């Protein structure tokens, strides 16, 4: 008898509780193991204590913004391999370029739809396995 495959753990980082809950609900329906963090400091603490497979990350947050958090994730050898997807209302070309320069794998503009979320996260998770 084979054991069930472990769910991919996705850490959704957003200061807006509604956004976190939307992504968490969507990912649960797709059979992922969603975890949430309300800010950058909380996300770094989670990354330090749990194995995470993907990080959808908001750019505009109080304190350290998503770009700064992404740089910290990508500069740490323990977390640099975790794909980061920016999910944000900041959708200008400058923001997209900055996201890629920080090490993000993708950049999805709000308003978030299930199609855009699944397209970005599904592709990245499939290529990481």
C-alpha positions in Angstrom: 0.0 0.0 0.0 1.4 3.4 -0.9 1.2 6.4 1.3 -0.6 9.5 0.1 1.6 12.1 -1.4 2.3 15.0 0.9 0.5 18.2 0.0 2.7 21.0 -1.4 2.8 23.7 1.2 2.2 27.2 0.0 2.9 30.2 2.2 0.6 33.1 1.2 1.9 36.4 2.5 -0.5 39.4 2.5 -1.4 42.1 5.0 -5.0 41.9 3.9 -6.9 39.1 5.6 -9.5 38.9 2.8 -6.7 38.3 0.2 -5.1 35.6 2.4 -8.4 33.9 3.0 -9.2 34.0 -0.8 -5.9 32.4 -1.7 -6.1 29.9 1.2 -9.6 28.8 0.1 -8.6 28.4 -3.5 -5.4 26.4 -2.8 -7.3 24.1 -0.4 -9.7 23.3 -3.2 -6.8 22.4 -5.4 -5.5 20.0 -2.7 -2.5 22.2 -1.6 -1.5 22.8 2.0 -1.9 26.6 2.4 -0.3 28.5 5.3 -0.6 32.2 5.7 1.4 35.1 7.1 0.2 38.7 7.6 3.6 40.4 7.1 7.2 39.9 6.1 8.5 39.1 9.6 5.8 36.4 10.1 6.7 34.9 6.7 10.4 34.7 7.5 9.6 33.0 10.8 7.4 30.4 9.0 10.0 29.8 6.3 12.6 29.2 9.1 10.4 26.6 10.8 8.4 24.8 8.0 9.3 23.4 4.6 7.5 25.7 2.1 7.2 24.9 -1.6 5.9 28.2 -3.0 5.3 31.8 -1.7 2.6 34.0 -3.2 3.8 37.4 -1.8 2.1 40.8 -1.7 4.3 43.7 -2.7 2.5 46.5 -0.8 2.7 45.7 2.9 3.5 47.8 6.0 7.0 47.5 7.3 9.2 45.6 4.9 7.5 45.4 1.5 7.4 42.3 -0.7 10.4 43.3 -2.7 12.5 43.5 0.5 11.2 40.2 1.8 11.8 38.5 -1.6 15.4 39.7 -1.5 15.8 38.3 2.0 14.3 35.0 1.0 16.6 34.7 -2.1 19.7 35.7 -0.2 19.3 32.9 2.4 20.8 29.6 1.2 18.1 27.7 3.2 15.2 29.4 1.3 16.7 30.7 -2.0 15.2 27.8 -4.0 11.6 28.5 -2.9 9.7 30.0 -5.9 8.1 33.4 -5.1 5.1 34.8 -7.0 4.2 38.4 -6.5 0.4 38.9 -6.2 -0.3 42.6 -6.1 -2.2 45.6 -7.3 1.1 47.3 -8.2 1.0 46.1 -11.8 3.2 48.6 -13.7 6.1 47.5 -15.8 8.6 49.0 -13.3 7.1 46.8 -10.5 7.3 43.7 -12.7 10.9 44.3 -13.6 11.8 45.0 -10.0 10.0 41.8 -9.0 12.1 39.7 -11.4 15.3 41.5 -10.3 14.4 40.5 -6.7 14.2 36.9 -7.8 10.5 36.3 -8.2 9.3 33.5 -10.5 6.2 35.3 -11.6 4.1 38.4 -11.1 0.3 38.3 -11.0 -1.7 41.5 -10.9 -4.8 41.9 -8.8 -7.7 41.6 -9.0 -6.8 38.0 -8.6 -8.8 35.4 -10.5 -8.7 31.7 -10.0 -7.4 31.3 -13.6 -4.5 33.7 -13.1 -3.6 32.2 -9.7 -3.8 28.6 -10.9 -1.9 29.4 -14.1 1.1 30.9 -12.2 1.2 28.7 -9.2 0.4 25.4 -11.1 3.1 26.0 -13.7 5.8 26.8 -11.1 4.9 23.9 -8.8 4.9 21.5 -11.8 8.3 22.7 -13.0 9.8 22.5 -9.5 8.9 18.8 -9.1 
